Amino acid sequence: DCTDETNGIPVVFFGTPDAALSGLGAICPGENAELTINLSGIGPWNITYSIDNTDQPVIVTNDSPYVFPAGTEGLYHLVSVSDQNCDGSVGGFVDVSAFESPSAILSGDPSVCDNSGDGPEVALTGTAPWNVFYSINGIEVENPITAFSYEITIPAQEEGIYQLVSLSDANC
């Protein structure tokens, strides 16, 4: 009887990593949406994602969850994930929508009768409701006007120079 004996080989099983993308996807000009990738497995992870089916540069991270800024409009989804041991599975997508900044144009007749309710007119673009901040003679009026239509009148409270200071709408 002839037998050969060899040293044993240890077999180690590693869990398969997972990556799940989530977040809210609405941005205004100059802003970013924060997207989150929850990861399982043993870092570092290599993550590939795409925007509108165009692969983006690989992300290498030790952080779970991994949070990254999304400043480009489009459909974000994960393509692949691997940890230091195995390739894994991915899931989730976020549709990042970009909104235009609202605008306001100040106009109107500078002559106003006392207690008439007349005053500078403001034409608005964007999505209602708007918050219109303005100043009189360089002093900002404490409470903004909340508007629900594309045209409003700032009731003239006193003589002076009326100027728009800032504007926000439902999105930006």
C-alpha positions as CSV (number, residue, x, y, z in Angstrom):
1,D,0.0,0.0,0.0
2,C,1.4,3.3,-1.1
3,T,-0.1,6.6,0.1
4,D,1.1,10.1,-0.3
5,E,0.1,12.7,2.2
6,T,0.2,16.4,1.6
7,N,-0.4,19.4,3.7
8,G,-4.0,20.5,3.8
9,I,-5.2,23.7,2.1
10,P,-7.4,26.0,4.3
11,V,-10.5,27.2,2.4
12,V,-12.0,30.5,3.6
13,F,-15.3,31.8,2.5
14,F,-15.9,35.5,2.1
15,G,-19.3,37.1,2.0
16,T,-20.4,38.7,-1.2
17,P,-20.4,42.5,-1.0
18,D,-23.5,44.5,-1.7
19,A,-24.0,48.1,-2.7
20,A,-27.3,50.0,-2.6
21,L,-27.7,53.6,-4.0
22,S,-30.2,56.0,-2.5
23,G,-30.8,59.7,-2.1
24,L,-32.9,62.7,-3.2
25,G,-32.3,63.9,-6.7
26,A,-33.2,67.6,-7.2
27,I,-30.6,70.2,-7.7
28,C,-30.6,73.9,-8.5
29,P,-27.8,75.7,-10.4
30,G,-24.5,75.5,-8.4
31,E,-25.9,72.8,-6.0
32,N,-25.3,69.1,-5.5
33,A,-27.6,66.3,-4.5
34,E,-26.2,64.0,-1.8
35,L,-26.3,60.4,-2.9
36,T,-25.5,57.6,-0.5
37,I,-24.1,54.1,-1.2
38,N,-24.6,51.6,1.6
39,L,-21.9,48.9,1.4
40,S,-21.4,45.5,2.9
41,G,-18.3,43.4,2.8
42,I,-14.7,44.3,3.7
43,G,-13.3,47.6,2.4
44,P,-11.8,49.0,0.4
45,W,-14.6,48.9,-2.2
46,N,-14.4,49.6,-5.9
47,I,-17.6,51.1,-7.1
48,T,-18.6,51.8,-10.7
49,Y,-21.7,53.9,-11.4
50,S,-23.2,55.5,-14.4
51,I,-25.2,58.6,-15.3
52,D,-27.7,58.0,-18.2
53,N,-25.9,54.7,-18.9
54,T,-22.5,56.4,-19.3
55,D,-19.9,54.9,-16.9
56,Q,-18.2,57.3,-14.6
57,P,-14.7,57.0,-13.0
58,V,-14.4,54.2,-10.4
59,I,-14.8,55.3,-6.8
60,V,-12.4,53.6,-4.3
61,T,-13.5,54.0,-0.7
62,N,-13.2,52.6,2.8
63,D,-16.3,54.4,3.9
64,S,-19.7,52.8,4.4
65,P,-22.0,54.5,3.9
66,Y,-20.2,56.4,1.1
67,V,-21.8,59.8,0.4
68,F,-21.0,61.7,-2.8
69,P,-22.2,64.9,-4.4
70,A,-24.2,64.6,-7.6
71,G,-24.1,67.9,-9.5
72,T,-25.1,66.5,-12.9
73,E,-28.7,65.9,-14.1
74,G,-29.5,62.3,-15.1
75,L,-30.3,58.8,-14.0
76,Y,-27.7,57.5,-11.6
77,H,-27.3,53.8,-11.0
78,L,-24.7,51.4,-9.8
79,V,-22.9,49.2,-12.3
80,S,-20.6,47.1,-10.1
81,V,-19.0,46.7,-6.7
82,S,-16.2,44.7,-5.4
83,D,-14.5,44.6,-2.0
84,Q,-11.0,43.4,-1.3
85,N,-12.1,39.8,-1.8
86,C,-15.0,39.4,-4.1
87,D,-17.3,40.9,-6.8
88,G,-20.7,41.7,-5.5
89,S,-24.2,42.8,-6.4
90,V,-25.6,46.3,-6.8
91,G,-29.1,47.9,-6.6
92,G,-30.9,51.2,-6.5
93,F,-31.1,54.3,-8.7
94,V,-31.6,58.0,-8.3
95,D,-33.1,60.3,-11.0
96,V,-31.4,63.7,-10.4
97,S,-33.5,66.5,-11.8
98,A,-32.1,70.0,-12.4
99,F,-34.3,73.1,-11.8
100,E,-33.8,76.5,-13.3
101,S,-33.2,79.4,-11.0
102,P,-36.3,81.7,-10.6
103,S,-36.1,85.2,-11.8
104,A,-37.8,88.5,-11.0
105,I,-38.1,91.7,-13.0
106,L,-39.1,94.9,-11.3
107,S,-41.1,97.5,-13.3
108,G,-44.0,99.8,-13.0
109,D,-45.0,103.5,-12.9
110,P,-43.0,105.4,-10.2
111,S,-45.9,107.7,-9.5
112,V,-48.2,106.2,-6.8
113,C,-51.2,107.7,-5.0
114,D,-51.2,107.5,-1.2
115,N,-53.1,104.4,0.2
116,S,-53.8,103.1,-3.3
117,G,-52.1,99.7,-2.9
118,D,-50.1,100.5,-6.1
119,G,-46.4,100.1,-6.2
120,P,-43.6,98.4,-8.2
121,E,-44.7,95.4,-10.2
122,V,-42.7,92.2,-10.2
123,A,-42.8,89.6,-13.0
124,L,-41.7,86.2,-11.8
125,T,-40.5,83.0,-13.5
126,G,-40.1,79.6,-11.8
127,T,-42.5,77.5,-9.8
128,A,-44.9,78.9,-7.2
129,P,-44.8,79.7,-4.4
130,W,-42.2,82.5,-4.5
131,N,-40.6,84.4,-1.6
132,V,-39.7,87.9,-2.8
133,F,-37.3,89.9,-0.6
134,Y,-36.9,93.6,-1.3
135,S,-35.5,96.8,0.2
136,I,-36.7,100.4,0.4
137,N,-33.9,103.0,0.3
138,G,-31.3,100.2,0.9
139,I,-33.0,98.8,4.1
140,E,-34.3,95.3,3.6
141,V,-38.0,94.8,4.5
142,E,-38.2,92.3,7.3
143,N,-40.9,90.0,5.9
144,P,-40.8,88.8,2.3
145,I,-43.8,88.7,0.0
146,T,-45.1,85.2,-0.6
147,A,-46.5,85.1,-4.1
148,F,-48.6,82.4,-5.9
149,S,-49.0,84.1,-9.3
150,Y,-46.5,85.2,-11.9
151,E,-47.1,88.9,-11.4
152,I,-47.3,90.8,-8.1
153,T,-47.4,94.3,-6.9
154,I,-45.3,95.5,-4.0
155,P,-47.6,97.9,-2.1
156,A,-45.7,101.2,-1.8
157,Q,-45.5,102.0,1.9
158,E,-43.3,105.0,1.5
159,E,-41.4,107.1,-1.0
160,G,-38.0,105.8,-2.0
161,I,-36.0,103.4,-4.1
162,Y,-37.5,99.9,-4.2
163,Q,-35.0,97.1,-5.1
164,L,-35.3,93.4,-5.2
165,V,-32.8,91.7,-2.8
166,S,-33.4,88.0,-3.3
167,L,-35.9,85.5,-4.6
168,S,-36.7,81.8,-4.0
169,D,-39.3,79.6,-5.5
170,A,-40.6,76.1,-4.7
171,N,-37.4,74.6,-6.0
172,C,-34.5,77.0,-5.9
